[in-house]
């Protein structure tokens, strides 16, 4: 009974700390009085929690405001330098690693191209190890200051018998790759620094919902458009899939029965028509120039330049323009499926290929999506580009350890490695949170 009581008191304190941190992070700066109103905690509890968090170095003063008939009130905010986060994007063309402070301001970055070696997992783990060391060194941050490391990867996320993450990446040749164990063994980080690994489309979606074009939306679809295509679905403010919050393997829904062979091995997948690698292959098949055989990013940039009218009023390449319009139709039809299935208020298109081709394709994509979707939901959805640019997956990956940090009441794992894990998914489901606006310049 005594142990039960101690656990209850500890959990209550952690919950109070989490509530104060969350409100200051998303709504701050706030005064103690405003914190009481926002959290429902008593003035005594607010004073105790603020004193604890300040003693831990997690809070700092952010000026004063006048109060009616009383002393000026001190404003508080979460101290950006009180913790550091790493976000990693294992993308189709490169591994990108970024180091952030607790406000998700970027401190350093490092990138490693994948063009020559593909998805050899040992090499990718080596890239991550080296890049993590680079960003810590460049920003002069000690590894023991890390709150955690978030990783966005292609494929389906599962857990093995020891509850560690394994990745099933059929399109990149990964079959139950024990990525978490490999990273823990390889990374030169303290053993208490946690890794959080999830699908890249989900981390993209989470970033756009917290900080980008999805803010204020309760029902949305965020599309990752790169070498492959995938989507993150948000329904009633929650990531689709409940506690597992799975990304949707939308790119492997069937677009054409008996159609083009997808890199996953199945015929007729959406990805076999609109994935960047598929677009490059289709251009080659239609007699595209030697540049069509280059790497995906070069090929798509060249295709785009060929399709557009040149300076001086010269017409663009007709075959290239027709290929882009055909791609827009396939993508619009695929988006229509998302509209019919989930009826989102907003659809955002991100990923490197989406950012490259989107400004040109989007008007046609909207037109085709409306043509293929049911009229009622199609009239109530907006389709736009994501707003966070190329860093969206790394930013979203960094929110995974941030969510865990808040759920633990702002306790670094190095301070209490025996503390049972809180449920970060509960934090992510709090639809009332209003994310801070981060200056990404």
CORKA-V508515 format. One record per residue. RES is the residue in three letters. PHI is phi in degrees with one decimal (999 if undefined). PSI is psi in whole degrees, 0 to 359 (NA if undefined). OMEGA is omega in radians with two decimals (NA if undefined). Layout:
[[RES	PHI	PSI	OMEGA] [RES	PHI	PSI	OMEGA]]
This chain:
[[UNK	999	320	3.11] [UNK	-62.4	318	3.12] [UNK	-63.5	319	3.10] [UNK	-59.9	317	3.14] [UNK	-64.7	317	3.14] [UNK	-62.3	318	3.14] [UNK	-64.3	321	-3.13] [UNK	-65.0	316	3.12] [UNK	-64.0	316	3.13] [UNK	-62.2	315	-3.13] [UNK	-65.0	323	3.12] [UNK	-63.9	316	3.12] [UNK	-62.5	317	-3.14] [UNK	-64.5	319	3.11] [UNK	-62.9	320	3.11] [UNK	-65.7	318	3.11] [UNK	-62.4	317	-3.14] [UNK	-62.5	317	-3.12] [UNK	-62.0	317	-3.13] [UNK	-67.4	315	3.14] [UNK	-61.3	316	-3.11] [UNK	-62.5	316	-3.12] [UNK	-67.3	320	3.12] [UNK	-67.1	323	-3.09] [UNK	-69.4	314	-3.04] [UNK	-91.7	335	-3.08] [UNK	-118.5	351	-3.01] [UNK	-72.7	172	0.06] [UNK	-72.6	150	3.13] [UNK	-136.8	153	3.01] [UNK	-83.2	169	3.09] [UNK	-60.4	321	3.13] [UNK	-63.6	317	3.13] [UNK	-66.4	325	3.08] [UNK	-62.1	319	3.12] [UNK	-61.0	316	3.12] [UNK	-64.7	318	-3.06] [UNK	-70.6	326	-3.06] [UNK	-100.6	342	-3.06] [UNK	79.5	7	3.12] [UNK	-84.3	153	3.12] [UNK	-70.1	162	3.14] [UNK	-61.5	324	3.10] [UNK	-65.9	317	3.11] [UNK	-65.4	320	3.12] [UNK	-61.6	316	-3.14] [UNK	-60.6	316	-3.13] [UNK	-65.7	314	-3.10] [UNK	-66.3	316	3.14] [UNK	-61.5	320	3.12] [UNK	-63.3	319	3.11] [UNK	-63.8	312	-3.09] [UNK	-66.8	323	3.10] [UNK	-66.5	320	3.10] [UNK	-63.8	330	3.09] [UNK	-82.1	358	3.13] [UNK	79.4	15	-3.06] [UNK	-89.2	343	-3.12] [UNK	-119.0	154	3.02] [UNK	-145.2	157	3.12] [UNK	-76.2	146	-3.10] [UNK	-131.9	41	3.11] [UNK	99.5	185	-3.13] [UNK	-133.4	156	3.04] [UNK	-129.9	150	3.11] [UNK	-71.5	149	3.05] [UNK	-122.9	155	-3.08] [UNK	-73.5	113	3.04] [UNK	71.7	16	-3.14] [UNK	-143.5	189	3.13] [UNK	-71.3	152	3.06] [UNK	-56.7	147	-3.11] [UNK	-99.7	135	3.12] [UNK	-82.4	132	3.08] [UNK	-91.3	144	-3.13] [UNK	-122.3	153	3.04] [UNK	-148.1	163	3.05] [UNK	-70.3	131	-3.12] [UNK	-73.8	118	-3.09] [UNK	-58.3	325	-3.08] [UNK	-84.7	7	-3.08] [UNK	-81.2	356	3.09] [UNK	-167.2	162	3.14] [UNK	-133.9	148	-3.07] [UNK	-130.8	147	3.04] [UNK	-117.8	131	3.03] [UNK	-113.8	136	-3.08] [UNK	-128.5	131	3.06] [UNK	-113.3	107	2.99] [UNK	-86.9	89	-3.04] [UNK	-91.7	188	-3.11] [UNK	-77.9	333	-3.05] [UNK	-115.4	345	-3.10] [UNK	-162.5	163	2.93] [UNK	-102.6	122	3.12] [UNK	-114.2	129	3.14] [UNK	-123.4	129	3.13] [UNK	-129.8	141	3.06] [UNK	-105.1	131	-3.11] [UNK	-122.8	155	2.89] [UNK	-84.2	184	-3.01] [UNK	-69.9	341	3.07] [UNK	-86.8	6	-3.10] [UNK	65.4	31	2.91] [UNK	-83.4	132	-3.08] [UNK	-71.7	133	3.11] [UNK	-107.9	327	-3.13] [UNK	-164.4	158	3.09] [UNK	-146.6	158	3.07] [UNK	-149.6	141	-3.13] [UNK	-128.9	146	3.09] [UNK	-131.1	121	-3.14] [UNK	-70.4	150	3.12] [UNK	-112.6	3	-2.96] [UNK	-56.4	322	-2.99] [UNK	-91.5	345	-3.02] [UNK	-125.9	357	3.06] [UNK	61.2	220	-2.99] [UNK	-105.4	33	3.01] [UNK	-58.8	114	-2.95] [UNK	-66.7	325	3.11] [UNK	-62.9	320	3.12] [UNK	-68.8	321	3.12] [UNK	-63.9	317	3.10] [UNK	-61.4	321	3.08] [UNK	-64.1	320	3.07] [UNK	-59.7	316	-3.12] [UNK	-63.7	315	3.13] [UNK	-57.6	312	-3.10] [UNK	-66.9	319	-3.10] [UNK	-69.1	322	3.07] [UNK	-61.5	316	3.10] [UNK	-61.3	321	-3.14] [UNK	-62.2	311	-3.05] [UNK	-69.5	324	3.09] [UNK	-64.3	318	3.13] [UNK	-66.9	314	-3.08] [UNK	-62.9	323	-3.14] [UNK	-91.1	358	-3.12] [UNK	55.5	49	3.12] [UNK	-111.6	134	3.08] [UNK	-79.0	144	-3.11] [UNK	-60.1	330	-3.11] [UNK	-74.0	357	3.05] [UNK	-90.1	358	-3.10] [UNK	-75.9	132	2.99] [UNK	-75.9	324	3.13] [UNK	170.2	176	-3.12] [UNK	-125.5	126	3.07] [UNK	-108.5	141	-3.07] [UNK	-132.0	126	3.02] [UNK	-102.5	129	-3.05] [UNK	-133.5	160	3.00] [UNK	-78.5	145	3.05] [UNK	112.8	184	-3.09] [UNK	-96.5	134	-3.10] [UNK	-96.5	131	3.08] [UNK	-139.9	179	3.13] [UNK	-129.0	145	3.14] [UNK	-90.0	187	-3.07] [UNK	-63.2	335	3.12] [UNK	-94.3	13	3.08] [UNK	66.5	27	3.05] [UNK	-103.7	153	-3.03] [UNK	-72.3	133	2.94] [UNK	-121.5	151	-3.05] [UNK	-119.3	128	3.04] [UNK	-103.8	95	-3.13] [UNK	-109.4	80	-3.01] [UNK	-59.7	323	-3.08] [UNK	-74.9	343	-3.13] [UNK	-115.6	11	3.07] [UNK	79.8	21	3.10] [UNK	-98.7	123	3.13] [UNK	-121.8	101	-3.12] [UNK	53.4	48	3.12] [UNK	-69.7	123	-3.11] [UNK	-78.7	68	-2.96] [UNK	-64.6	319	-3.13] [UNK	-61.6	313	3.13] [UNK	-62.5	320	3.14] [UNK	-65.8	319	3.13] [UNK	-67.4	319	3.13] [UNK	-63.3	322	-3.14] [UNK	-71.8	326	-3.03] [UNK	-87.3	318	-3.01] [UNK	-67.3	137	3.12] [UNK	-89.1	66	-3.10] [UNK	-127.1	154	3.05] [UNK	-56.8	148	-3.05] [UNK	-64.7	338	-3.11] [UNK	-86.1	354	3.09] [UNK	-75.4	117	-3.04] [UNK	-81.0	149	2.99] [UNK	-106.9	138	3.06] [UNK	-125.8	117	-3.03] [UNK	-117.7	131	3.13] [UNK	-149.9	171	3.13] [UNK	-64.4	139	-3.09] [UNK	-62.4	327	3.09] [UNK	-65.1	325	3.11] [UNK	-69.2	317	3.14] [UNK	-66.8	323	3.04] [UNK	-59.1	312	-3.12] [UNK	-62.1	319	-3.13] [UNK	-64.6	320	3.11] [UNK	-62.9	314	-3.13] [UNK	-65.4	326	3.13] [UNK	-73.3	325	-3.11] [UNK	-81.4	317	-2.93] [UNK	-125.9	350	-2.98] [UNK	-118.6	221	-3.01] [UNK	-70.1	349	-3.13] [UNK	-92.7	357	-3.11] [UNK	-59.0	136	3.13] [UNK	82.6	4	-3.12] [UNK	-107.2	135	3.13] [UNK	-95.9	338	-3.14] [UNK	-131.6	116	-3.04] [UNK	-149.7	161	2.97] [UNK	-129.5	129	3.12] [UNK	-114.9	119	-3.02] [UNK	-97.6	130	3.01] [UNK	-99.1	112	-3.04] [UNK	-117.1	101	3.12] [UNK	-140.2	224	3.02] [UNK	-58.4	321	2.99] [UNK	-114.7	179	3.10] [UNK	-133.1	143	3.12] [UNK	-153.9	178	-3.09] [UNK	-150.5	149	2.99] [UNK	-112.0	128	-3.09] [UNK	-109.8	133	3.08] [UNK	-118.3	123	-3.12] [UNK	-124.8	124	-3.12] [UNK	52.8	39	3.08] [UNK	80.9	0	-3.12] [UNK	-116.6	143	3.06] [UNK	-63.3	132	-3.08] [UNK	-60.5	137	3.13] [UNK	113.5	4	3.10] [UNK	65.7	224	-3.08] [UNK	-61.7	329	3.14] [UNK	-78.9	337	3.13] [UNK	38.2	60	-3.05] [UNK	-72.9	147	2.88] [UNK	-73.6	155	-3.10] [UNK	-96.4	127	3.10] [UNK	-79.7	60	-3.07] [UNK	-63.6	326	-3.13] [UNK	-64.2	346	-3.11] [UNK	-111.8	24	2.87] [UNK	-82.2	152	-3.02] [UNK	-80.4	119	3.08] [UNK	-90.8	321	-3.10] [UNK	-139.0	121	3.10] [UNK	-64.0	126	-3.12] [UNK	70.4	23	-3.06] [UNK	-84.0	202	-3.10] [UNK	-57.0	145	3.14] [UNK	-76.8	124	3.12] [UNK	-80.2	160	3.10] [UNK	-68.6	347	3.03] [UNK	-77.3	347	3.13] [UNK	106.4	344	-3.11] [UNK	-90.4	155	3.11] [UNK	-87.6	142	2.92] [UNK	82.1	13	3.14] [UNK	-65.3	152	3.04] [UNK	-54.3	318	-3.11] [UNK	-61.0	332	-3.14] [UNK	-70.3	352	3.14] [UNK	-117.4	327	-3.04] [UNK	-116.9	351	3.04] [UNK	-62.4	149	-3.07] [UNK	-57.8	319	3.13] [UNK	-65.9	322	3.12] [UNK	-67.4	321	3.10] [UNK	-62.1	317	3.11] [UNK	-60.8	316	3.14] [UNK	-64.4	320	3.12] [UNK	-64.9	325	3.09] [UNK	-67.4	318	3.08] [UNK	-60.4	316	-3.11] [UNK	-64.6	332	-3.14] [UNK	-87.8	8	3.10] [UNK	90.2	27	3.12] [UNK	-61.5	163	-3.10] [UNK	-69.8	173	3.13] [UNK	-53.5	330	3.14] [UNK	-61.1	337	3.12] [UNK	-65.8	340	3.13] [UNK	-90.4	0	-3.13] [UNK	-73.9	184	3.07] [UNK	-62.5	163	-2.99] [UNK	-58.3	315	-3.07] [UNK	-64.8	317	3.11] [UNK	-64.9	316	-3.11] [UNK	-62.1	315	-3.11] [UNK	-69.1	323	3.10] [UNK	-64.3	320	3.12] [UNK	-68.4	319	3.09] [UNK	-59.3	315	-3.12] [UNK	-62.4	315	3.13] [UNK	-63.9	322	-3.13] [UNK	-68.5	325	-3.06] [UNK	-76.5	333	-3.05] [UNK	-82.7	148	3.06] [UNK	-60.2	139	-3.11] [UNK	-81.2	165	3.06] [UNK	-59.7	144	-3.13] [UNK	90.5	6	3.06] [UNK	84.7	8	3.12] [UNK	-71.4	140	-3.12] [UNK	-71.3	148	3.07] [UNK	-77.6	174	3.13] [UNK	-68.5	121	-3.06] [UNK	-63.7	318	-3.12] [UNK	-64.4	320	3.12] [UNK	-65.6	318	3.14] [UNK	-64.6	321	3.12] [UNK	-66.8	323	3.11] [UNK	-65.1	319	3.11] [UNK	-66.3	320	3.13] [UNK	-66.6	321	3.08] [UNK	-63.0	320	3.09] [UNK	-62.7	318	3.11] [UNK	-61.1	323	3.13] [UNK	-67.8	315	3.10] [UNK	-60.2	315	-3.13] [UNK	-65.8	319	3.10] [UNK	-62.1	320	3.11] [UNK	-65.0	320	3.09] [UNK	-64.4	319	3.10] [UNK	-65.8	326	3.07] [UNK	-59.5	324	3.07] [UNK	-61.8	318	3.10] [UNK	-62.3	320	3.12] [UNK	-63.4	314	-3.11] [UNK	-67.6	323	-3.08] [UNK	-78.0	320	-2.95] [UNK	-118.5	347	-3.14] [UNK	47.5	57	-3.14] [UNK	-73.9	158	3.02] [UNK	-78.8	329	-3.00] [UNK	-142.7	139	3.01] [UNK	-122.4	130	3.13] [UNK	-117.9	136	-3.14] [UNK	-110.0	121	3.11] [UNK	-129.6	198	-3.05] [UNK	88.9	157	-3.00] [UNK	-63.2	320	3.13] [UNK	-70.2	323	3.08] [UNK	-62.8	319	3.13] [UNK	-69.5	327	-3.14] [UNK	-75.3	310	-3.04] [UNK	-90.9	337	-3.02] [UNK	-54.4	314	-3.12] [UNK	-57.9	332	3.12] [UNK	-88.5	318	-3.03] [UNK	-82.0	337	-2.92] [UNK	-58.3	317	3.11] [UNK	-57.4	318	3.12] [UNK	-70.2	322	3.11] [UNK	-60.3	316	3.11] [UNK	-60.1	316	-3.11] [UNK	-63.4	315	-3.12] [UNK	-70.5	323	3.12] [UNK	-60.9	318	3.13] [UNK	-66.1	324	-3.13] [UNK	-68.1	322	-3.05] [UNK	-90.3	341	-3.07] [UNK	-88.8	163	3.00] [UNK	-63.5	141	-2.99] [UNK	-62.0	316	-3.04] [UNK	-61.3	306	3.12] [UNK	-68.8	330	-3.13] [UNK	-65.5	329	-3.14] [UNK	-75.4	348	-3.05] [UNK	-113.0	15	-3.10] [UNK	-121.8	146	2.99] [UNK	-109.4	145	3.13] [UNK	-123.8	117	-3.07] [UNK	-141.1	172	3.03] [UNK	-80.4	150	2.98] [UNK	-62.2	159	-3.01] [UNK	-107.8	358	-3.01] [UNK	-99.3	356	3.05] [UNK	72.7	203	-3.02] [UNK	-70.0	343	-3.09] [UNK	-90.2	5	-2.99] [UNK	-61.9	320	-3.11] [UNK	-68.5	317	3.13] [UNK	-66.8	320	3.10] [UNK	-62.0	315	3.11] [UNK	-64.3	322	3.09] [UNK	-61.5	323	-3.14] [UNK	-68.5	336	3.10] [UNK	-70.5	341	3.14] [UNK	-64.8	307	3.05] [UNK	-68.2	332	3.09] [UNK	-63.4	317	3.11] [UNK	-61.3	318	3.11] [UNK	-63.5	319	-3.14] [UNK	-60.1	315	3.11] [UNK	-66.7	317	-3.12] [UNK	-62.0	334	3.11] [UNK	-88.4	10	3.12] [UNK	73.0	25	3.12] [UNK	78.9	21	3.12] [UNK	-92.4	124	2.99] [UNK	-68.2	142	-3.12] [UNK	-65.3	338	3.11] [UNK	-67.4	338	-3.13] [UNK	-83.1	336	-3.07] [UNK	-155.0	75	-3.07] [UNK	-69.7	346	-3.14] [UNK	-91.0	352	-3.09] [UNK	-66.4	126	3.13] [UNK	-57.2	143	-3.12] [UNK	-63.0	136	2.93] [UNK	-79.9	172	-3.13] [UNK	-98.4	100	-3.13] [UNK	-64.9	337	3.14] [UNK	-62.8	329	3.11] [UNK	-63.5	323	3.09] [UNK	-63.3	317	-3.06] [UNK	-67.5	339	-3.08] [UNK	-89.0	2	-3.09] [UNK	-80.3	91	-3.06] [UNK	-65.7	344	-3.11] [UNK	-80.0	350	-3.14] [UNK	-68.9	140	3.06] [UNK	-114.9	109	-3.06] [UNK	-60.5	147	3.02] [UNK	-67.2	156	3.06] [UNK	-95.0	117	-3.10] [UNK	-97.2	131	3.06] [UNK	-75.2	110	-3.06] [UNK	-92.7	8	-3.11] [UNK	-70.7	NA	NA]]
